[in-house]
């Protein structure tokens, strides 16, 4: 029954028999669910690769404390603001649905690893940020990745022609 009236399944001219935009069964092998399950890990890996390459390209290690001059360097701003946003956008766009959450993963994985690497390094001349500042900048970078992943998720859905529920 559609629209409260019985539907004759043999009447193909009846618009109520049109399946329209009913979703495909996501549980079948090779269905939409299988493809989406592969896109999330691929998005995370690509986002991490983009994050790593861009951080090496910018040439700034955010975790190193160089006094107040740490925060005045334009490359440092690019490393804190732009790199997580680009990596989050890539991860979110590739992952598709729930891309806003996948946009944070590159920063959540690679930024603490880099902090631990520098904090436990053998070079005594390197002064890492205090843990409180590290957490503060980590949260800023995570939020930027989340916002970029959210934008990428909306863009991907709009390009795909489906309505987005934000």
C-alpha positions as CSV (number, residue, x, y, z in Angstrom):
1,X,0.0,0.0,0.0
2,X,1.3,3.4,-1.0
3,X,-0.6,6.6,-0.2
4,X,-3.2,4.6,1.7
5,X,-4.6,2.9,-1.4
6,X,-3.9,-0.6,-2.6
7,X,-1.4,-0.8,-5.5
8,X,-1.8,-3.2,-8.4
9,X,1.8,-4.4,-9.1
10,X,1.0,-5.2,-12.7
11,X,0.0,-1.6,-13.5
12,X,3.3,-0.1,-14.5
13,X,1.7,3.1,-15.6
14,X,0.8,3.8,-12.0
15,X,3.5,6.2,-10.6
16,X,3.1,4.6,-7.2
17,X,4.8,1.4,-8.6
18,X,7.9,3.4,-9.5
19,X,10.7,2.4,-7.1
20,X,12.1,5.9,-7.5
21,X,15.0,6.7,-5.2
22,X,14.7,3.7,-2.9
23,X,18.2,2.7,-1.7
24,X,19.8,-0.4,-3.0
25,X,20.3,-3.3,-0.6
26,X,23.5,-2.4,1.1
27,X,23.9,-5.9,2.6
28,X,24.5,-7.8,-0.6
29,X,27.9,-8.7,-1.9
30,X,29.2,-6.0,-4.3
31,X,26.4,-3.6,-3.2
32,X,26.8,-0.1,-2.1
33,X,27.7,-1.1,1.5
34,X,30.8,-3.1,0.4
35,X,32.1,-0.2,-1.7
36,X,31.5,2.3,1.1
37,X,33.3,0.1,3.6
38,X,36.4,0.2,1.3
39,X,36.2,3.9,0.8
40,X,36.6,4.8,4.5
41,X,40.0,3.2,5.0
42,X,41.1,4.5,1.7
43,X,40.1,8.0,2.7
44,X,42.1,7.7,5.9
45,X,45.2,6.4,4.2
46,X,45.0,9.1,1.5
47,X,44.4,11.8,4.1
48,X,47.4,10.6,6.1
49,X,49.5,10.6,3.0
50,X,48.4,14.1,2.1
51,X,49.0,15.3,5.7
52,X,52.5,13.8,5.8
53,X,53.6,15.1,2.4
54,X,52.2,18.7,3.0
55,X,53.9,18.9,6.5
56,X,57.2,17.9,4.9
57,X,56.6,20.4,2.1
58,X,55.9,23.2,4.5
59,X,59.0,22.3,6.4
60,X,57.7,23.3,9.9
61,X,57.5,21.0,12.9
62,X,54.6,22.3,14.8
63,X,55.7,20.5,18.0
64,X,59.0,22.4,18.4
65,X,59.0,25.4,20.7
66,X,61.1,28.4,19.5
67,X,59.7,31.0,21.8
68,X,57.1,33.6,20.7
69,X,58.6,33.5,17.2
70,X,57.0,30.1,16.9
71,X,53.6,31.6,16.3
72,X,54.6,34.5,14.0
73,X,56.0,32.3,11.1
74,X,53.6,32.2,8.1
75,X,54.7,28.7,7.4
76,X,53.8,27.7,10.9
77,X,50.3,29.1,10.4
78,X,50.0,27.1,7.1
79,X,51.1,23.9,9.0
80,X,48.5,24.5,11.8
81,X,45.6,25.7,9.7
82,X,45.9,24.7,6.0
83,X,47.5,21.3,6.1
84,X,44.9,19.7,8.5
85,X,42.1,21.3,6.4
86,X,43.4,19.9,3.1
87,X,44.1,16.5,4.6
88,X,40.7,16.4,6.2
89,X,39.0,17.5,3.0
90,X,40.8,14.6,1.1
91,X,39.9,12.1,3.8
92,X,36.3,13.3,4.0
93,X,35.7,13.4,0.3
94,X,37.1,10.0,-0.4
95,X,35.3,8.4,2.6
96,X,32.0,10.0,1.7
97,X,29.4,9.4,4.3
98,X,30.6,10.3,7.8
99,X,33.5,12.2,6.1
100,X,33.4,14.8,8.9
101,X,34.7,12.2,11.3
102,X,37.2,10.7,9.0
103,X,38.6,14.2,8.3
104,X,40.1,14.3,11.8
105,X,41.9,10.9,11.6
106,X,45.1,12.1,9.8
107,X,45.8,14.7,12.5
108,X,44.8,12.3,15.3
109,X,47.2,9.7,14.1
110,X,50.2,11.6,12.8
111,X,50.4,14.6,15.0
112,X,50.9,12.7,18.3
113,X,53.3,10.3,16.7
114,X,55.4,13.3,15.6
115,X,55.2,14.8,19.1
116,X,56.4,11.6,20.7
117,X,59.2,11.2,18.2
118,X,60.5,14.7,18.9
119,X,60.0,14.5,22.7
120,X,61.9,11.3,23.0
121,X,64.6,12.2,20.5
122,X,68.3,12.3,21.3
123,X,68.8,15.9,20.3
124,X,69.0,18.0,23.5
125,X,68.7,21.3,21.6
126,X,65.1,20.6,20.6
127,X,62.5,22.0,22.9
128,X,59.0,20.6,22.3
129,X,55.9,22.4,23.1
130,X,54.5,21.9,26.6
131,X,51.8,19.2,26.8
132,X,49.1,21.8,27.4
133,X,50.0,23.8,24.2
134,X,50.3,20.5,22.3
135,X,46.8,19.5,23.3
136,X,45.5,23.0,22.5
137,X,47.0,23.0,19.0
138,X,46.0,19.4,18.5
139,X,42.3,20.3,19.2
140,X,42.6,23.3,16.8
141,X,44.0,21.1,14.1
142,X,41.3,18.4,14.8
143,X,38.5,20.9,14.5
144,X,39.9,22.2,11.2
145,X,40.1,18.7,9.8
146,X,36.5,18.1,11.0
147,X,35.2,21.2,9.3
148,X,37.0,20.4,6.1
149,X,35.8,16.8,6.2
150,X,32.2,18.1,6.8
151,X,32.5,20.4,3.7
152,X,33.9,17.5,1.6
153,X,31.1,15.3,2.7
154,X,28.5,17.9,1.7
155,X,30.3,18.5,-1.6
156,X,30.4,14.8,-2.4
157,X,26.8,14.3,-1.7
158,X,25.8,17.4,-3.7
159,X,27.9,16.1,-6.6
160,X,26.3,12.7,-6.3
161,X,22.8,14.3,-6.4
162,X,21.6,13.0,-3.0
163,X,20.2,15.2,-0.3
164,X,22.5,15.8,2.7
165,X,21.3,15.5,6.2
166,X,23.7,17.6,8.2
